[in-house]
């Protein structure tokens, strides 16, 4: 698959959520990471160590305050960090 073909797939994916309001980078992060939580406040817990098992473990690096909960804000912050790095080159 070429880069342009990949972009078509990405566009199709985000079009599935076109009824949602994408106003921030965090909205795109949540659409990718946990679409059910799009539009949630930054302190909304997405995955918890106690209840989410493998989903939490696989993404535990996003739990930046190590409290056992990955929040929408933590996911958004991680994406913003990488977005900023990409445009500093």
C-alpha positions in Angstrom: 0.0 0.0 0.0 1.4 3.4 -1.0 1.5 6.4 1.3 -1.4 8.0 -0.6 -3.4 4.8 -0.3 -2.8 4.7 3.4 -4.0 8.3 3.7 -7.3 7.2 2.0 -7.7 4.6 4.6 -7.1 7.1 7.4 -9.6 9.5 5.9 -12.2 6.8 5.7 -11.6 5.9 9.3 -12.0 9.5 10.5 -15.0 10.0 8.3 -16.8 7.3 10.4 -16.7 9.9 13.2 -17.6 12.9 11.1 -20.7 13.4 13.2 -18.4 14.2 16.1 -16.8 17.6 16.4 -13.1 17.4 15.8 -11.8 20.6 17.3 -8.5 19.7 18.9 -5.7 17.3 18.4 -7.0 15.5 21.5 -10.2 14.7 19.6 -8.2 12.9 16.9 -6.1 11.1 19.6 -9.3 9.8 21.2 -10.8 8.8 17.9 -7.7 6.7 17.3 -7.1 5.4 20.8 -10.6 5.1 22.4 -13.3 6.4 20.1 -16.1 5.7 22.6 -14.6 8.5 24.7 -14.5 11.2 22.1 -15.7 14.5 23.6 -14.9 13.4 27.2 -13.4 15.8 29.6 -9.6 15.5 30.2 -10.0 13.8 33.6 -12.2 11.0 32.2 -10.7 7.6 32.9 -10.4 5.5 29.8 -8.6 2.4 31.1 -7.8 1.4 34.7 -5.2 -1.0 36.0 -7.9 -2.7 38.1 -10.6 -3.1 35.5 -9.1 -3.0 32.0 -6.3 -5.5 32.3 -4.5 -6.0 29.0 -5.7 -2.6 27.6 -4.2 -0.8 30.5 -1.0 -2.8 30.6 -0.4 -2.4 26.8 -0.7 1.4 27.2 0.5 1.9 30.7 3.2 4.4 29.5 0.3 6.8 28.9 -0.5 6.8 32.7 2.0 9.6 33.3 1.1 10.2 36.9 1.2 6.4 37.6 -2.2 6.4 39.5 -3.5 3.3 37.7 -5.8 5.3 35.4 -5.2 6.4 31.8 -7.2 9.5 31.3 -8.4 11.3 28.1 -6.1 14.2 29.1 -3.0 11.9 29.3 -3.7 10.5 25.9 -4.2 14.0 24.4 -0.9 15.2 26.0 1.1 12.3 24.5 -0.3 13.0 21.0 0.5 16.7 21.4 4.0 15.9 22.5 4.6 13.8 19.3 2.9 16.3 17.1 5.1 19.1 18.3 8.2 17.0 17.8 7.2 16.1 14.2 7.0 19.8 13.3 10.2 20.8 14.9 12.2 19.0 12.3 
